[in-house]
Every structure is written in structure tokens, then in C-alpha cells.
């Protein structure tokens, strides 16, 4: 019988480099864990945050009613609904309040203000956090699905349908409407109907219609936020669970996208998505402070910080470039690409 082939020997310098890399990763994780521990739930901040959100919601609704649906009032309500969704999101992660029961109550109630059932959200969203970056697991929160090569080999109906539906000028309005108004009516009907029905009964048809328009705009903005959190170049996508690193998925696969005041009032910190993916126990009201402290410590060297121009261009990403959808054996990541004519106009993150 042939002798077994011996594995290639590891040179001393390669072994030393590997040890240093492992030690560096452990130190990075330790520093991040110490940082996170200083910014977890704090009821002394949570209650004022919730009260401000409620005040903003009532004020925005009053503005819509009293102005007969002024566009600025509608946009104020849209932004406030997005902020309310961040409160719902944190409560669902058990991170808004210190008490778990308080979080469950808040998530259940706030679901009526964001058109989403609490139980359904945690089922979908917890899976996203557990597997993001692992291409072998279906992730319903991702907004890019096919590579150029797959689309070129697909049937004509799929090609045409994808080109129409996934065009960014149509996709975000359609996706916002589908996710928050149409999808799974047997699950979300109570959350979608209760608040609009109350507004219709007490404030009339015009206010109810303007409120629904504001909710639709908020849904578009929400889907756009989901997209930008994980679809700027270069993405973190690996072949399977053995290649996936939760730390890399957070730092390399989740964007850091500082939002200027006063828009940050409505985003409630979710733009610091790299921290959220490292540990969901940091509530939105603490994310900006946590990010600033981490930056001072030099912890975001591997994080993709995205400015306004790159964010705008990344909204046009619709497919994976070429045939590669995951990181290759040499560590080169996949890349996203925009449809023509957007790519020809430079609307693509280089």
C-alpha cells in the first residue's frame, strides 16, 4: 500500500503568526466585552427614552390632524414610527428595560404601533443574528439574493421579474408595503388594524389615511435601513457555519453609519449596527455612547464606516458581482453590483 502523504510542515514564522493572530482576536473580543458591559440596559435612561417616543408620536399625530396632512407632519410621523420600531426591536431583544417581563410587555404593546407581531419578529430576527454571514442558512432579512451569473442562467420570467421588482426605485416602496402591510395577515392583522381603526374612529378618515401614508414611508425607510446594514461593499458572506465567525460577522459584516442630528433622534442608534450585532444587549439609547468610547479605544479598525455618499450609492445594489457570493479561499470577499443604468451613472459602492 502507498504510504500516507504527510501534511505540509508549518514553518516557525507561520506558527508564530498564527499564535499572534489568535492572541489578537482574543484581546479584541475581551476589550469589546468589557466595553459592552458598561452600556447595557439602564432603566433611568429607558423610561425617559420611552416617554419622549410617546410624546413624539402623539405630537406627530396631532400635527397630521391639525394641518390636514401637511407633508412635514407626515414625515415627522414617519420618523417617529421608525424610532418606535427601534424601541420595539430593543424590547424584543430583551435589552430596552432591565426587567425581562417589562421588555415583553413593551414589545407586545409597541408591536401595535409598528404593524408587527412580537412573537413573529423574534422568530425571524433571532435567526438573522444567529446565522448572519453563513450563506448555507436562509436569511429573510437580506435584500440581495442572486449573482449576475445566476440571473444570466435563470428563466426569462425570473430575469424580468427580478429586474422589475428589485429595481431600487420600486423595491423599497414595494418591500415596505409588503413587509408591514401585506405579509402574513393571519399573524399581523391585529397589529396592523387596531391603531388605524382607532384613529379613524376618533379623528376621522383624512387623518387615518395620512397616518397610513406615514406608516408606509416609515416601512420604506425601515427596509432601506435593513439593506444598508449589510449590503455595502464588501460584504461578509462565507460558505458555511465552520467558516463563520460571529465576531467577524459583527465587525466586518455590519456597517457603522453615523447619522447627524437631528435625524439621529429618529434612528435611535441603530446606525451603529456593528455593536448591535456583537451584542444585542446594548439598547439603542446607549449605542452612540458605546460607539464613541469604542472609537476612542481604537476598536473599530475592522469596521466598515459608511458615509452619506457611500450609503446613497449602496441603496442601488441589487446583485452579487459575477458568480461569487461568498468569500473565496484567498479571503477575497464577494462584491455587490447595481443594475444598468445605475452602475453606468456611478451609483454603486466602489
Secondary structure, 3 states (H helix, E strand, C coil): CCCCCCCCCCCHHHHHHHHHHHHHHHHHHHHHHHHHHCCCCCHHHHHHHHHHHHHHHHHHHHHHHHHCCCHHHHHHHHHHHHHHHHHHHHHHCCCCCCCHHHHHHHHHHHHHHHCCCHHHHHHHHHHHHHHCCECCCCCCCCCCCCEHHHHHHCCHHHHHHHHHHCCHHHHHHHHHHHHHHHCCHHHHHHHHHHHHHHHHHHHCHHHHHHHHHHHHHHHHHHHHHHHHHHCCCCCCCECCCCCCCHHHHHHCCCCECCCCCCCHHHHCCCCEHHHHHHCCCCCHHHHHHHHHHHHHCCCCCCCCECCHHHHHHHCCEEEECCCCCCCCCCCCCCCEEECCCCCCCCCCCC
